[in-house]
Every structure is written in C-alpha cells, then in structure tokens.
Amino acid sequence: MFADSPSYMYFDPMRPIGYPIFLYIVKHVTGHYDSLRYIQLTLLCLSVYIAAMSLSKWSRSLLLPLVMEAGTCGNPGLVRLSDTMGSDSLSACTFLLFIAPLFHFSRGPSLRRYGIVCMVFAVAITLRPVNISMVIPALLVPLFFRQESGLSITRCVTLGLFS
C-alpha cells in the first residue's frame, strides 16, 4: 500500500469516485483487500485480451494482436501497477477497453456501438481525471464514419457530451 491508499479506501472527496467504488466492491465480495492485486491483474489481462481480439477482427491478422498482447502483458511496469492499490491499473484497463469498441465501431458504425465507446470513457473519467483526454477521440469518431453509419452528427455529439 502507498501513503495515499487510505484516501481511496475511505472515499476522500478529493479523489475521483470510480476507484473507491471498485475497492468497496472488492472488499464487500472478498471481505478484505488481500486479493486486490490478483483481481487487478486479471482485469488487466482480460482487457488486453478484449482489445487484442477486437484488433484481430479489425485487421484480420493474428500477428498484430499477439504483438500487442506480448507488449502489454510483458511490460513489467503494468504488471507492477496491478500489484499496488491505486487507480493506475484500472485506468490502463479502461484505456484498453476504450480501444476495443473503437475498432468494433469502425467495422460497423451504429449508435449502439458508439454508446459503448461513450460508456467506457465515462467510466474511465471516474477512475482518473486525466482520462478526460478520451473525450476528443470519442467525439471525433462519428465524424470519420458518418457516411458509412448514416448516424446524425448531432445525436452522436449529444451522446458523447452527456455520457
């Protein structure tokens, strides 16, 4: 644990709400924080797998997703982040889970798929305020695929801004 771990565990108002809620769920389900590192590492590996599968379907190749998986799971820094109490590991998971629906949306644009993109970045912002950087790509995505999807730009921007 780090010096700022109690601020996460006891819902400090200066912290974003997402990670303390995650900690509350872990403690409620398991009864303690001992399994936190394993849960965070499992979520990281699962999000890498989901992003790699989405990349595989988008690129129709297996080499690029394998390189992505090896590079992400083989990164000792990310594995060490999962070992500590802090929102960095879950933030990395949400970034990977943000990439997956973007690839999914580009294969077949629809309002439902765009809603998933918006939902992921909304959750990411509750984990770390720096994840607000995902808003701009999420708002620009419908502009690039507007002809293929037939989506109304105003509906997409409204969904993106209010999520």
N, C-alpha and C positions, 0 to 999 in steps of 0.2 A: 504494500500500500504506500501511497505517496502522502505528502503533507496535506494535499487538498482533497483526499479521499472522503473525509467527513462532510465536506461541502456537498458532495454528490449523494452520500448516504442519507443526509438529513434535510434534503430539499432546500438548500441555500437559495434564497431568492435571486442572488447574483448569478446563478448558474442556469443554463437552459434546462428545460423540464424533461427532455427526452431521455437522457441517461439516468437520472434519478428514478424515473418510472421503470426503466429496464432493470435497475438494481432492485427496486421494490418487488418486481415480478419474480426475479431470480430468488430473492430471499423468501418470498411467500411460497414459491414452489418447492425449493430445496431446503429451506429452514436456516440457511447460512450463506456466506459468500465464498466458501471453500471451492466450490465447483465453477466459480465465475470464469477463471482462465480457460477451462475446457469448453464452456458454453461459448465464450467469445471466439475461441479458435475454431470451433465447429461452425459458427456463423460466418466467420471469415472464409473458411474453406468452401462452405455452401454457396456463398455469394460469388466466389471465384468460379465455381463450377457453373452457376447460372449464367454469369457473364460470358464464360467461355462457350457454353452451349449456344447462347444467342449469337455470339460472334461466328461460331461454326455454321449455323444455319444461314447467317447473312453472307458469309464469304464462301460457303460451300467448300470449305477446306478444313482439314484437321490439324495442319501444321501450325497455323497462326494461333488457334486456341490452346494448343499444347504448349507453345512458347509462352503464351500469356499465363497459363496455369503454373508452369515451372518458374517463371519470373516472379510471380506474385507469391506463391506458396514457398518458394525457395529463398525469399527475401527475409533474412534474419530480423530485420527491423520490424516488419509487420508481425512476425511471429512473437517478438518480444512485446509489441504493443498489446497483443492479446493476453499477455501474462500479467498485466497490471490493471488496476482499477482506474479507468479513465475513458473518456468518450472517443479517443482516437481510433480504437479498433472498430467500434461500431460505425464511426464516421467513414472509415475506409470501406466497410461493408456496404453502406448506403451509396457510396460513390460507385462501387462496382454494380450494385443493383440499379443505379441510375443509368449506367451504360447499357445494361441488358435491355430495358424497354425502349431505349433509343434505337437500338438495332432492330428490335421487334417492330417498332413503329415504322421504320424506314422500309421494311419488307412489305408492309401492308397498312398504310396510314388509315387510322379511324379515330373517332372521338374517344372510344373506349380505351384504345391503346395510349392515346395522348393523356387520358385521365390517369393511367397508371404512372406515366412519366411524372406528372404533376404531383401525384400522391407520394412518390418516392422522394422527390426533392422537398416536399413539405415536411416529411418525417426527418430528412437529413438536416433541415434547418433547426428542428427542435433538439438535435443532438449537439450541433456546434454551429454558432453563428457564421463562421467562415464559409459554411456550405451554401450561403446565400448566392455564391458565385454560380450555382447551378441554375439560377433563375433565368439568366440571359440565354444560355443554350436551349433551355426548355421553351422559352418564348420564341426563339428563332426557328426551331424545328418545323413548326407548321408552315412557316413561310417557304421553306425549301421544298416541301412536299404538297403544296396546296393544289397543284394541278392533278396529281395522282389521287389525292384523297377526296377532293371536292368539298373539303371542310371550309366552313366560314372562318375567316381570319378573326373576326370579332368574337366568335364563340370560343376559339382556342385561346386568344389573349385573355378573355374574361375568365376562363377556366384556370389558366396559368397564374393570373394575378390574385385570384381569390382562393387558391389552394394553400 
